[in-house]
Amino acid sequence: MPNPDRSIHLLFGPPKPTDAPGANWIQVIEGRDFLVALRLYGAELAFYDQSWKPDDIVRLG
């Protein structure tokens, strides 16, 4: 579910946060590491000229 500024927050974790939309939550197995890979289809020029880069993943707790 997009934010008002059209960004999207994805949440990774074993339990789903109570205030998170189900579409933004990705379940992971507790105690195990995981790898995040980003694949873009039909990316715009900003991706290719590197004027746009995805934000880092941030731990929330």
Helices and strands as residue ranges (DSSP letters): E 11-13, G 22-24, E 25-27, H 45-48
